[in-house]
Amino acid sequence: MFSYKTNGTCSQKIQFTVDENNKIHDIIFTGGCRGNTQGVALLAEGRDIDEVYAIVSGVQCRNGTSCPDQLSKAILAYKNSL
């Protein structure tokens, strides 16, 4: 499970797995607005990580970022760790 410490959001951490087909699974936000983070996680579940990145990157809430935007940063960090 990949873990990413968020910055500038109410959520503190995002965890997820990526399968051999580049699909994201088991997305868990620690903290944040439960309904929003749960919704983002469910909508992203099973999608290609590049598709999820393109959809959520740049979504703004406050502090120049958002929980969806932080998911895009987590995906980028995951890809850079490979």
Helices and strands as residue ranges (DSSP letters): E 2-5, E 11-18, E 24-31, H 34-44, H 49-56, H 67-81
